[in-house]
Amino acid sequence: MSFNEYYEKEIRKYGGDTKYVIAKAREKKPLIDRILKYLNDGNILEAGAGSSSNSIYLASNGLSVTAVDKDQRMIKLAKKLSLGFKNSPIFLNKDLSEINEKFSVVFSHGVLEHFSDEEIIDLLNKEISIGRTVIFSVPSNFFKKEQAINGDERFLSLEKWREIISKTNGKIVEEFSYFYDPDNLKLKILKTIFKLTGGVMPIKKPYIGFVLQKNVHSS
């Protein structure tokens, strides 16, 4: 299944463009919360924006957002999704390497797991070079290979992500994790147990995230 087919299916499932954007922002609240926490009234860049649902939601709340994706089909879909909102992001059909403007926050969700260790290091270093704070979330090794959407996803452990980040020009200033996949009954049950126990029961979260800032000791 192509990403375009996946997103079109998701949009239909949620009942249309506007409902899809709002639902996705709700599901990814831990990510959105940290973007707002570290923003400091600056501008935002979503790297590898895909459907740009997060960017559209943030822009609809009056924030200055740029969404960049090198896939022209994704940009076309994102522009369509944004039509139901008063304010929209700036959409750029470019590779991240072409972006040199400075941003308060650079973020991504479900992007970096598609790359090798070396590519991730290069991408994070690029984001760190243009963003005061870099925030990203990825699916963890909670998932199995057969659950991949595109087929090239790497479901890595928290420890492996820490190892990769340690080789970049950034340092971890915060880690977070969350449940996200409304179609997965197992996740719904685990999320319910986690809430009922007040978070005491140690349950592996399917999504993990990191907040990075430039390491002053890096070259």
GROMACS elastic network, one bead per residue, 0.5 to 0.9 nm:
[ bonds ]
;  ai    aj funct       b0    kb
    1     4     6  0.82342   500
    1     5     6  0.62549   500
    1     6     6  0.65010   500
    1   149     6  0.70458   500
    1   150     6  0.66658   500
    2     5     6  0.52162   500
    2     6     6  0.62119   500
    2     7     6  0.87398   500
    2   149     6  0.82711   500
    2   150     6  0.67709   500
    3     7     6  0.61386   500
    3     8     6  0.85403   500
    3    50     6  0.81040   500
    3    74     6  0.83000   500
    3   149     6  0.80043   500
    3   150     6  0.70977   500
    4     7     6  0.52884   500
    4     8     6  0.61889   500
    4     9     6  0.86161   500
    4    50     6  0.87178   500
    4    51     6  0.85131   500
    4    73     6  0.71147   500
    4    74     6  0.68654   500
    4    77     6  0.80058   500
    5     8     6  0.51635   500
    5     9     6  0.61505   500
    5    10     6  0.86365   500
    6     9     6  0.52133   500
    6    10     6  0.62648   500
    6    11     6  0.87469   500
    6   149     6  0.80353   500
    7    11     6  0.61086   500
    7    12     6  0.86267   500
    7    50     6  0.86829   500
    7    51     6  0.69778   500
    7    77     6  0.86987   500
    8    11     6  0.51636   500
    8    12     6  0.63520   500
    8    13     6  0.86596   500
    8    77     6  0.86799   500
    9    12     6  0.52836   500
    9    13     6  0.62216   500
    9    14     6  0.88576   500
   10    14     6  0.63092   500
   10    15     6  0.87440   500
   10    16     6  0.88869   500
   10    20     6  0.75362   500
   11    14     6  0.53215   500
   11    15     6  0.63931   500
   11    16     6  0.53551   500
   11    17     6  0.59507   500
   11    18     6  0.88259   500
   11    19     6  0.80559   500
   11    20     6  0.55067   500
   11    21     6  0.85193   500
   12    15     6  0.51960   500
   12    16     6  0.55387   500
   12    17     6  0.80117   500
   12    20     6  0.82358   500
   13    16     6  0.76347   500
   13    20     6  0.82434   500
   14    17     6  0.80530   500
   14    18     6  0.89851   500
   14    19     6  0.60973   500
   14    20     6  0.52285   500
   14    21     6  0.89836   500
   14    23     6  0.75640   500
   15    18     6  0.82577   500
   15    19     6  0.60903   500
   15    20     6  0.68739   500
   16    19     6  0.56261   500
   16    20     6  0.60185   500
   16    21     6  0.88232   500
   16    81     6  0.88939   500
   17    20     6  0.51946   500
   17    21     6  0.64339   500
   17    22     6  0.89041   500
   17    80     6  0.79946   500
   17    81     6  0.52579   500
   17    82     6  0.80305   500
   17    83     6  0.86728   500
   17    84     6  0.74863   500
   18    21     6  0.53129   500
   18    22     6  0.63878   500
   18    23     6  0.85912   500
   18    81     6  0.68866   500
   18    82     6  0.79646   500
   18    83     6  0.86380   500
   18    84     6  0.60583   500
   18    85     6  0.77733   500
   19    22     6  0.52746   500
   19    23     6  0.59697   500
   19    24     6  0.85183   500
   20    23     6  0.51732   500
   20    24     6  0.61014   500
   20    25     6  0.86490   500
   20    53     6  0.77999   500
   20    81     6  0.86359   500
   21    24     6  0.52980   500
   21    25     6  0.63362   500
   21    26     6  0.87565   500
   21    52     6  0.85943   500
   21    54     6  0.72068   500
   21    56     6  0.72594   500
   21    57     6  0.64692   500
   21    81     6  0.76124   500
   21    82     6  0.86607   500
   22    25     6  0.52438   500
   22    26     6  0.63190   500
   22    27     6  0.87720   500
   22    53     6  0.79953   500
   22    54     6  0.87683   500
   22    57     6  0.68063   500
   23    26     6  0.50879   500
   23    27     6  0.62154   500
   23    28     6  0.86671   500
   24    27     6  0.50451   500
   24    28     6  0.61196   500
   24    29     6  0.84632   500
   24    53     6  0.67869   500
   24    54     6  0.72504   500
   24    57     6  0.88545   500
   25    28     6  0.51702   500
   25    29     6  0.59453   500
   25    31     6  0.87344   500
   25    32     6  0.70590   500
   25    53     6  0.72594   500
   25    54     6  0.59752   500
   25    57     6  0.66507   500
   25    58     6  0.87105   500
   26    29     6  0.51710   500
   26    30     6  0.88854   500
   26    32     6  0.86082   500
   27    30     6  0.82446   500
   27   179     6  0.81839   500
   27   180     6  0.61036   500
   27   181     6  0.80835   500
   27   182     6  0.84527   500
   28    31     6  0.54843   500
   28    32     6  0.63478   500
   28    33     6  0.86560   500
   28    54     6  0.83748   500
   28   178     6  0.80959   500
   28   179     6  0.86626   500
   28   180     6  0.71517   500
   29    33     6  0.57983   500
   29    34     6  0.85178   500
   29   178     6  0.89135   500
   30    33     6  0.51692   500
   30    34     6  0.64348   500
   30    35     6  0.88555   500
   30   176     6  0.75003   500
   30   177     6  0.76221   500
   30   178     6  0.69214   500
   30   209     6  0.88388   500
   31    34     6  0.53664   500
   31    35     6  0.64205   500
   31    36     6  0.88875   500
   31   107     6  0.88702   500
   31   109     6  0.82656   500
   31   135     6  0.78394   500
   31   136     6  0.76446   500
   31   137     6  0.71583   500
   31   176     6  0.83698   500
   31   177     6  0.89224   500
   31   178     6  0.88977   500
   31   209     6  0.75913   500
   32    35     6  0.51328   500
   32    36     6  0.63720   500
   32    37     6  0.86004   500
   32    54     6  0.76571   500
   32    58     6  0.81765   500
   33    36     6  0.52729   500
   33    37     6  0.60963   500
   33    38     6  0.88578   500
   34    38     6  0.61982   500
   34    39     6  0.82870   500
   34   135     6  0.76873   500
   34   211     6  0.80026   500
   35    38     6  0.55570   500
   35    39     6  0.58819   500
   35    44     6  0.84283   500
   35   105     6  0.68225   500
   35   106     6  0.85789   500
   35   107     6  0.76346   500
   35   133     6  0.88827   500
   35   134     6  0.89428   500
   35   135     6  0.71201   500
   36    39     6  0.51418   500
   36    40     6  0.77022   500
   36    41     6  0.86590   500
   37    40     6  0.74014   500
   38    41     6  0.88203   500
   38   104     6  0.78518   500
   38   105     6  0.70796   500
   38   132     6  0.89776   500
   38   133     6  0.69862   500
   38   211     6  0.89897   500
   39    42     6  0.56732   500
   39    43     6  0.73782   500
   39    44     6  0.76137   500
   39   104     6  0.57974   500
   39   105     6  0.59313   500
   39   133     6  0.81015   500
   40    43     6  0.87873   500
   40   104     6  0.72813   500
   40   105     6  0.89871   500
   41    63     6  0.81709   500
   41    64     6  0.88775   500
   41   104     6  0.79803   500
   42    63     6  0.83221   500
   42    64     6  0.74128   500
   42   103     6  0.69339   500
   42   104     6  0.50034   500
   42   105     6  0.75925   500
   43    63     6  0.72170   500
   43    65     6  0.59555   500
   43    66     6  0.79510   500
   43   102     6  0.83909   500
   43   103     6  0.53380   500
   43   104     6  0.53197   500
   43   105     6  0.67171   500
   43   106     6  0.88151   500
   44    55     6  0.84029   500
   44    58     6  0.89820   500
   44    63     6  0.78671   500
   44    64     6  0.61713   500
   44    66     6  0.61576   500
   44    67     6  0.84426   500
   44   103     6  0.57304   500
   44   104     6  0.59884   500
   44   106     6  0.58946   500
   44   107     6  0.77473   500
   44   131     6  0.86055   500
   45    49     6  0.89272   500
   45    55     6  0.81290   500
   45    64     6  0.87529   500
   45    65     6  0.58301   500
   45    67     6  0.58447   500
   45    68     6  0.74123   500
   45   103     6  0.65513   500
   45   104     6  0.82215   500
   45   105     6  0.63525   500
   45   107     6  0.63277   500
   45   108     6  0.85969   500
   45   131     6  0.83143   500
   46    49     6  0.54510   500
   46    52     6  0.77415   500
   46    54     6  0.82090   500
   46    55     6  0.66246   500
   46    65     6  0.76047   500
   46    66     6  0.63136   500
   46    68     6  0.62070   500
   46    69     6  0.85529   500
   46   105     6  0.84914   500
   46   106     6  0.58443   500
   46   107     6  0.50012   500
   46   108     6  0.56117   500
   46   109     6  0.86305   500
   47    50     6  0.87773   500
   47    66     6  0.87346   500
   47    67     6  0.65766   500
   47    68     6  0.55120   500
   47    69     6  0.67349   500
   47    95     6  0.88591   500
   47    96     6  0.66539   500
   47   106     6  0.68582   500
   47   107     6  0.61320   500
   47   108     6  0.54706   500
   47   109     6  0.86024   500
   47   111     6  0.82406   500
   47   127     6  0.82483   500
   48    52     6  0.85326   500
   48    67     6  0.76114   500
   48    68     6  0.58598   500
   48    70     6  0.73778   500
   48    71     6  0.87656   500
   48    95     6  0.83957   500
   48    96     6  0.77175   500
   48   107     6  0.89081   500
   48   108     6  0.66027   500
   48   109     6  0.82382   500
   48   110     6  0.88037   500
   48   111     6  0.63911   500
   48   112     6  0.89407   500
   49    53     6  0.80243   500
   49    54     6  0.81846   500
   49    55     6  0.76833   500
   49    67     6  0.56294   500
   49    68     6  0.57479   500
   49    69     6  0.54863   500
   49    74     6  0.79200   500
   49    75     6  0.83357   500
   49    78     6  0.85786   500
   49   108     6  0.69417   500
   49   109     6  0.80018   500
   49   111     6  0.83820   500
   50    53     6  0.80404   500
   50    67     6  0.86512   500
   50    68     6  0.83784   500
   50    69     6  0.64741   500
   50    71     6  0.80163   500
   50    73     6  0.89825   500
   50    74     6  0.53440   500
   50    75     6  0.73556   500
   50    77     6  0.84763   500
   50    78     6  0.74355   500
   50   111     6  0.87893   500
   51    54     6  0.83201   500
   51    55     6  0.89033   500
   51    74     6  0.58311   500
   51    75     6  0.73128   500
   51    76     6  0.88701   500
   51    77     6  0.62440   500
   51    79     6  0.86908   500
   51    81     6  0.77681   500
   52    55     6  0.51370   500
   52    56     6  0.60095   500
   52    57     6  0.85394   500
   52    67     6  0.64981   500
   52    68     6  0.85982   500
   52    69     6  0.89437   500
   52    74     6  0.81625   500
   52    75     6  0.80657   500
   52    77     6  0.85829   500
   52    78     6  0.55089   500
   52    79     6  0.85959   500
   52    81     6  0.82831   500
   52    82     6  0.86375   500
   52    89     6  0.86477   500
   52    91     6  0.88692   500
   53    56     6  0.50960   500
   53    57     6  0.61360   500
   53    58     6  0.86417   500
   53    78     6  0.73518   500
   53    81     6  0.76492   500
   53    82     6  0.82498   500
   54    57     6  0.51674   500
   54    58     6  0.62270   500
   54    59     6  0.85860   500
   54   109     6  0.88846   500
   55    58     6  0.51331   500
   55    59     6  0.60055   500
   55    60     6  0.84208   500
   55    65     6  0.62436   500
   55    66     6  0.72840   500
   55    67     6  0.63692   500
   55    88     6  0.81127   500
   55    89     6  0.63001   500
   56    59     6  0.51150   500
   56    60     6  0.59899   500
   56    61     6  0.87357   500
   56    65     6  0.80991   500
   56    67     6  0.86388   500
   56    78     6  0.81059   500
   56    81     6  0.79062   500
   56    82     6  0.59972   500
   56    85     6  0.78872   500
   56    87     6  0.79236   500
   56    88     6  0.58295   500
   56    89     6  0.59859   500
   57    60     6  0.50986   500
   57    61     6  0.66432   500
   57    82     6  0.87095   500
   57    85     6  0.85118   500
   57    88     6  0.84777   500
   58    61     6  0.52887   500
   58    62     6  0.70204   500
   58    63     6  0.58471   500
   58    64     6  0.80380   500
   58    65     6  0.71514   500
   58    88     6  0.86982   500
   58    89     6  0.82663   500
   59    62     6  0.52162   500
   59    64     6  0.61261   500
   59    65     6  0.58119   500
   59    66     6  0.88097   500
   59    85     6  0.87129   500
   59    86     6  0.87672   500
   59    87     6  0.57182   500
   59    88     6  0.53711   500
   59    89     6  0.55369   500
   60    63     6  0.72023   500
   60    82     6  0.87053   500
   60    85     6  0.60317   500
   60    86     6  0.63071   500
   60    88     6  0.62919   500
   60    89     6  0.83030   500
   61    87     6  0.76900   500
   62    87     6  0.68002   500
   62    88     6  0.88446   500
   63    87     6  0.86979   500
   63    89     6  0.85351   500
   64    88     6  0.88453   500
   64    89     6  0.70026   500
   64    90     6  0.83655   500
   65    88     6  0.79472   500
   65    90     6  0.63428   500
   65    91     6  0.88070   500
   66    89     6  0.52494   500
   66    91     6  0.59768   500
   66    92     6  0.73427   500
   67    75     6  0.85007   500
   67    78     6  0.89569   500
   67    89     6  0.63532   500
   67    90     6  0.60981   500
   67    92     6  0.61725   500
   67    93     6  0.86448   500
   68    75     6  0.79487   500
   68    90     6  0.83385   500
   68    91     6  0.59960   500
   68    93     6  0.59607   500
   68    94     6  0.61047   500
   68    95     6  0.73134   500
   68    96     6  0.70682   500
   68    99     6  0.87601   500
   69    72     6  0.73355   500
   69    74     6  0.69632   500
   69    75     6  0.66409   500
   69    91     6  0.81255   500
   69    92     6  0.65214   500
   69    93     6  0.53310   500
   69    94     6  0.57374   500
   69    95     6  0.64037   500
   69    96     6  0.75795   500
   70    73     6  0.89029   500
   70    74     6  0.81331   500
   70    75     6  0.81768   500
   70    92     6  0.80049   500
   70    93     6  0.51000   500
   70    96     6  0.78092   500
   71    74     6  0.54251   500
   71    75     6  0.67089   500
   71    76     6  0.89491   500
   71    93     6  0.66877   500
   71    94     6  0.79371   500
   71    95     6  0.87125   500
   72    75     6  0.51286   500
   72    76     6  0.62566   500
   72    77     6  0.86907   500
   72    93     6  0.58970   500
   72    94     6  0.85941   500
   73    76     6  0.50817   500
   73    77     6  0.62198   500
   73    78     6  0.85942   500
   74    77     6  0.50525   500
   74    78     6  0.60295   500
   74    79     6  0.85945   500
   74    93     6  0.86579   500
   75    79     6  0.61563   500
   75    80     6  0.86352   500
   75    91     6  0.66488   500
   75    92     6  0.73474   500
   75    93     6  0.63852   500
   76    79     6  0.53099   500
   76    80     6  0.64437   500
   76    81     6  0.88595   500
   77    80     6  0.51494   500
   77    81     6  0.63089   500
   77    82     6  0.87964   500
   78    81     6  0.50359   500
   78    82     6  0.62390   500
   78    83     6  0.89520   500
   78    91     6  0.80376   500
   79    82     6  0.51734   500
   79    83     6  0.66565   500
   79    88     6  0.82735   500
   79    89     6  0.88120   500
   79    91     6  0.75238   500
   80    83     6  0.55703   500
   80    84     6  0.82891   500
   81    84     6  0.67677   500
   81    85     6  0.84240   500
   82    85     6  0.56440   500
   82    86     6  0.83399   500
   82    87     6  0.79309   500
   82    88     6  0.58793   500
   82    89     6  0.80622   500
   83    86     6  0.77120   500
   83    87     6  0.87149   500
   83    88     6  0.78089   500
   85    88     6  0.67493   500
   88    91     6  0.85925   500
   92    95     6  0.87446   500
   94    97     6  0.81673   500
   94    98     6  0.65587   500
   94    99     6  0.78542   500
   95    98     6  0.56089   500
   95    99     6  0.74476   500
   96    99     6  0.54539   500
   96   100     6  0.86901   500
   96   123     6  0.80435   500
   96   126     6  0.78871   500
   96   127     6  0.82793   500
   97   100     6  0.78026   500
   97   123     6  0.83675   500
   97   126     6  0.71845   500
   99   102     6  0.86851   500
   99   130     6  0.80963   500
  100   129     6  0.85646   500
  100   130     6  0.64036   500
  101   130     6  0.64145   500
  101   131     6  0.87588   500
  102   105     6  0.89416   500
  102   129     6  0.81449   500
  102   131     6  0.58455   500
  102   132     6  0.79189   500
  103   106     6  0.65317   500
  103   130     6  0.60256   500
  103   132     6  0.64768   500
  103   133     6  0.82340   500
  104   130     6  0.84587   500
  104   131     6  0.55326   500
  104   132     6  0.50522   500
  104   133     6  0.62558   500
  104   134     6  0.86138   500
  105   130     6  0.88174   500
  105   131     6  0.54474   500
  105   132     6  0.60306   500
  105   134     6  0.57435   500
  105   135     6  0.72332   500
  106   127     6  0.64029   500
  106   128     6  0.80378   500
  106   130     6  0.78318   500
  106   131     6  0.54530   500
  106   132     6  0.78249   500
  106   133     6  0.63721   500
  106   135     6  0.62909   500
  106   136     6  0.83367   500
  107   127     6  0.84229   500
  107   133     6  0.83892   500
  107   134     6  0.56738   500
  107   136     6  0.53039   500
  107   137     6  0.84212   500
  108   111     6  0.63538   500
  108   112     6  0.80129   500
  108   134     6  0.85341   500
  108   135     6  0.66712   500
  108   137     6  0.66076   500
  108   138     6  0.85494   500
  109   112     6  0.78806   500
  109   135     6  0.86455   500
  109   136     6  0.56019   500
  109   138     6  0.60011   500
  109   139     6  0.88610   500
  109   209     6  0.87153   500
  110   113     6  0.66112   500
  110   114     6  0.81623   500
  110   136     6  0.80694   500
  110   137     6  0.63449   500
  110   139     6  0.67145   500
  111   114     6  0.60562   500
  111   115     6  0.80685   500
  111   136     6  0.84574   500
  111   137     6  0.82459   500
  111   138     6  0.70460   500
  111   153     6  0.88903   500
  112   115     6  0.56980   500
  112   116     6  0.84758   500
  112   119     6  0.86430   500
  112   120     6  0.61825   500
  112   123     6  0.82720   500
  112   124     6  0.89367   500
  112   136     6  0.83058   500
  112   137     6  0.84535   500
  112   138     6  0.69510   500
  112   153     6  0.86280   500
  112   154     6  0.87810   500
  113   116     6  0.78804   500
  113   120     6  0.82355   500
  113   138     6  0.64289   500
  113   139     6  0.74270   500
  113   140     6  0.89626   500
  113   152     6  0.80692   500
  113   153     6  0.52427   500
  113   154     6  0.50638   500
  113   155     6  0.67248   500
  113   156     6  0.77586   500
  114   120     6  0.88484   500
  114   150     6  0.85939   500
  114   151     6  0.87638   500
  114   152     6  0.56425   500
  114   154     6  0.62918   500
  115   118     6  0.80155   500
  115   119     6  0.57580   500
  115   120     6  0.59657   500
  115   152     6  0.80296   500
  115   153     6  0.77259   500
  115   154     6  0.77420   500
  116   119     6  0.51564   500
  116   120     6  0.61016   500
  116   121     6  0.86337   500
  116   154     6  0.84290   500
  117   120     6  0.51382   500
  117   121     6  0.62594   500
  117   122     6  0.87567   500
  117   164     6  0.65280   500
  118   121     6  0.51772   500
  118   122     6  0.63533   500
  118   123     6  0.86984   500
  118   164     6  0.84796   500
  119   122     6  0.50881   500
  119   123     6  0.60856   500
  119   124     6  0.85511   500
  120   123     6  0.50413   500
  120   124     6  0.60119   500
  120   125     6  0.84077   500
  120   164     6  0.77425   500
  120   165     6  0.86269   500
  120   168     6  0.89863   500
  121   124     6  0.52518   500
  121   125     6  0.60709   500
  121   126     6  0.85963   500
  121   164     6  0.67611   500
  121   165     6  0.70356   500
  121   167     6  0.68496   500
  121   168     6  0.55873   500
  121   169     6  0.86420   500
  122   125     6  0.51387   500
  122   126     6  0.62160   500
  122   127     6  0.87114   500
  122   168     6  0.77750   500
  123   126     6  0.51016   500
  123   127     6  0.62581   500
  123   128     6  0.86113   500
  124   128     6  0.59826   500
  124   129     6  0.84676   500
  124   134     6  0.79782   500
  124   165     6  0.80820   500
  124   168     6  0.68983   500
  124   169     6  0.80800   500
  124   170     6  0.79585   500
  125   129     6  0.61034   500
  125   130     6  0.88696   500
  125   168     6  0.59686   500
  125   169     6  0.58951   500
  125   170     6  0.73305   500
  125   214     6  0.89368   500
  126   129     6  0.51043   500
  126   130     6  0.66522   500
  126   131     6  0.86155   500
  127   130     6  0.53898   500
  127   131     6  0.57616   500
  127   132     6  0.88759   500
  127   133     6  0.85940   500
  127   134     6  0.65838   500
  128   131     6  0.51435   500
  128   132     6  0.68193   500
  128   133     6  0.70283   500
  128   134     6  0.62655   500
  128   168     6  0.88984   500
  128   169     6  0.72001   500
  128   170     6  0.66769   500
  128   212     6  0.78272   500
  128   213     6  0.68009   500
  128   214     6  0.61065   500
  129   132     6  0.79561   500
  129   169     6  0.86450   500
  129   214     6  0.79319   500
  130   133     6  0.89070   500
  131   134     6  0.61529   500
  131   213     6  0.82167   500
  131   214     6  0.87645   500
  132   212     6  0.87248   500
  132   213     6  0.63567   500
  132   214     6  0.73351   500
  133   211     6  0.69423   500
  133   212     6  0.57937   500
  133   214     6  0.76780   500
  134   170     6  0.87622   500
  134   210     6  0.80660   500
  134   211     6  0.57810   500
  134   213     6  0.62868   500
  134   214     6  0.88097   500
  135   209     6  0.72772   500
  135   210     6  0.57154   500
  135   212     6  0.62485   500
  135   213     6  0.89126   500
  136   208     6  0.85058   500
  136   209     6  0.54822   500
  136   210     6  0.56329   500
  136   211     6  0.68463   500
  136   212     6  0.86307   500
  137   176     6  0.84620   500
  137   177     6  0.81398   500
  137   207     6  0.66209   500
  137   208     6  0.55015   500
  137   210     6  0.64839   500
  138   155     6  0.82009   500
  138   156     6  0.87440   500
  138   206     6  0.86055   500
  138   207     6  0.56463   500
  138   208     6  0.57015   500
  138   209     6  0.63322   500
  139   142     6  0.75576   500
  139   143     6  0.72132   500
  139   153     6  0.87750   500
  139   154     6  0.84005   500
  139   155     6  0.60426   500
  139   156     6  0.76637   500
  139   205     6  0.89296   500
  139   206     6  0.58120   500
  139   208     6  0.64068   500
  139   209     6  0.87843   500
  140   143     6  0.63917   500
  140   154     6  0.84346   500
  140   155     6  0.50065   500
  140   156     6  0.52994   500
  140   157     6  0.56764   500
  140   158     6  0.70654   500
  140   204     6  0.88368   500
  140   205     6  0.75583   500
  140   206     6  0.53785   500
  140   207     6  0.53968   500
  140   208     6  0.61551   500
  141   144     6  0.69352   500
  141   145     6  0.89621   500
  141   154     6  0.82059   500
  141   157     6  0.51565   500
  141   158     6  0.81119   500
  141   206     6  0.72973   500
  141   207     6  0.87795   500
  142   155     6  0.74821   500
  142   156     6  0.85837   500
  142   157     6  0.81606   500
  142   204     6  0.67765   500
  142   205     6  0.69248   500
  142   206     6  0.50899   500
  142   207     6  0.80496   500
  143   146     6  0.83111   500
  143   147     6  0.64778   500
  143   148     6  0.81289   500
  143   155     6  0.64130   500
  143   206     6  0.68073   500
  144   147     6  0.54930   500
  144   148     6  0.74502   500
  144   155     6  0.73007   500
  145   148     6  0.56443   500
  145   151     6  0.78516   500
  145   152     6  0.88746   500
  145   153     6  0.76408   500
  145   154     6  0.76617   500
  145   155     6  0.72870   500
  146   149     6  0.84682   500
  146   151     6  0.79977   500
  147   151     6  0.84373   500
  148   151     6  0.51798   500
  148   152     6  0.72746   500
  148   153     6  0.59697   500
  148   154     6  0.84587   500
  148   155     6  0.87052   500
  149   152     6  0.82120   500
  149   153     6  0.76626   500
  150   153     6  0.67540   500
  151   154     6  0.88365   500
  156   159     6  0.81648   500
  156   160     6  0.61088   500
  156   161     6  0.67669   500
  157   160     6  0.51510   500
  157   161     6  0.64164   500
  157   162     6  0.87216   500
  157   208     6  0.89651   500
  158   161     6  0.52320   500
  158   162     6  0.62948   500
  158   163     6  0.87143   500
  158   208     6  0.72606   500
  159   162     6  0.50942   500
  159   163     6  0.62518   500
  159   164     6  0.88102   500
  160   163     6  0.50000   500
  160   164     6  0.63226   500
  160   165     6  0.86806   500
  161   164     6  0.51178   500
  161   165     6  0.61370   500
  161   166     6  0.85440   500
  162   165     6  0.51405   500
  162   166     6  0.61201   500
  162   167     6  0.89737   500
  162   172     6  0.82722   500
  163   166     6  0.51931   500
  163   167     6  0.69658   500
  164   167     6  0.55148   500
  164   168     6  0.71911   500
  165   168     6  0.53033   500
  165   169     6  0.81380   500
  165   170     6  0.69467   500
  165   171     6  0.72139   500
  165   172     6  0.77288   500
  165   212     6  0.87157   500
  166   169     6  0.78855   500
  166   170     6  0.73851   500
  166   171     6  0.70057   500
  166   172     6  0.84746   500
  167   170     6  0.81942   500
  168   171     6  0.78534   500
  168   215     6  0.86414   500
  168   218     6  0.83437   500
  169   213     6  0.84705   500
  169   214     6  0.59703   500
  169   215     6  0.56223   500
  169   216     6  0.83241   500
  169   217     6  0.82999   500
  169   218     6  0.53779   500
  169   219     6  0.74526   500
  170   212     6  0.57960   500
  170   213     6  0.52939   500
  170   216     6  0.83405   500
  170   218     6  0.77446   500
  171   211     6  0.83372   500
  171   212     6  0.53634   500
  171   213     6  0.55994   500
  171   214     6  0.61659   500
  171   215     6  0.53291   500
  171   216     6  0.89370   500
  172   175     6  0.72651   500
  172   210     6  0.66258   500
  172   211     6  0.58148   500
  172   213     6  0.67540   500
  172   214     6  0.89686   500
  172   215     6  0.89053   500
  173   210     6  0.77284   500
  173   211     6  0.56135   500
  173   212     6  0.56615   500
  173   213     6  0.68419   500
  174   209     6  0.84079   500
  174   210     6  0.58829   500
  174   212     6  0.72673   500
  175   208     6  0.75137   500
  175   209     6  0.56810   500
  175   211     6  0.62470   500
  176   207     6  0.85137   500
  176   208     6  0.58245   500
  176   210     6  0.63007   500
  176   211     6  0.83579   500
  177   204     6  0.87859   500
  177   205     6  0.59482   500
  177   206     6  0.75661   500
  177   207     6  0.54273   500
  177   209     6  0.57346   500
  177   210     6  0.86612   500
  178   191     6  0.89079   500
  178   205     6  0.55514   500
  178   206     6  0.66081   500
  178   207     6  0.52967   500
  178   208     6  0.65110   500
  178   209     6  0.83823   500
  179   182     6  0.89350   500
  179   187     6  0.68057   500
  179   188     6  0.82414   500
  179   190     6  0.85142   500
  179   191     6  0.65377   500
  179   205     6  0.58078   500
  179   206     6  0.57695   500
  179   207     6  0.62449   500
  180   184     6  0.87359   500
  180   187     6  0.75517   500
  180   188     6  0.87765   500
  180   205     6  0.87836   500
  180   206     6  0.70723   500
  180   207     6  0.70180   500
  181   184     6  0.56830   500
  181   185     6  0.87405   500
  181   187     6  0.69400   500
  181   188     6  0.80772   500
  181   206     6  0.87514   500
  182   185     6  0.76107   500
  182   187     6  0.76781   500
  182   188     6  0.69885   500
  183   187     6  0.83798   500
  183   188     6  0.82828   500
  184   187     6  0.53923   500
  184   188     6  0.64795   500
  184   189     6  0.89316   500
  185   188     6  0.50419   500
  185   189     6  0.63013   500
  185   190     6  0.86795   500
  186   189     6  0.52196   500
  186   190     6  0.62236   500
  186   191     6  0.85657   500
  187   190     6  0.50425   500
  187   191     6  0.59185   500
  187   192     6  0.84421   500
  187   205     6  0.87726   500
  187   206     6  0.80895   500
  188   191     6  0.51497   500
  188   192     6  0.61828   500
  188   193     6  0.87015   500
  189   192     6  0.51245   500
  189   193     6  0.62446   500
  189   194     6  0.85915   500
  190   193     6  0.50753   500
  190   194     6  0.60393   500
  190   195     6  0.86011   500
  190   203     6  0.73565   500
  190   205     6  0.88333   500
  191   194     6  0.50337   500
  191   195     6  0.62315   500
  191   196     6  0.86315   500
  191   203     6  0.87812   500
  191   205     6  0.87899   500
  192   195     6  0.51834   500
  192   196     6  0.61144   500
  192   197     6  0.86306   500
  193   196     6  0.50827   500
  193   197     6  0.61266   500
  193   198     6  0.85151   500
  193   199     6  0.83135   500
  193   201     6  0.79190   500
  193   203     6  0.89128   500
  194   197     6  0.54086   500
  194   198     6  0.62452   500
  194   200     6  0.72258   500
  194   201     6  0.63061   500
  194   202     6  0.80910   500
  194   203     6  0.71229   500
  195   198     6  0.50835   500
  195   199     6  0.59222   500
  195   200     6  0.88148   500
  196   199     6  0.75857   500
  197   200     6  0.55468   500
  197   201     6  0.62374   500
  198   201     6  0.78042   500
  199   202     6  0.72933   500
  199   203     6  0.83703   500
  200   203     6  0.87614   500
  204   207     6  0.88350   500
  205   208     6  0.69344   500
  212   215     6  0.87445   500
  213   216     6  0.89826   500
  214   217     6  0.85960   500
  214   218     6  0.77784   500
  215   218     6  0.54337   500
  215   219     6  0.87448   500
  216   219     6  0.80297   500
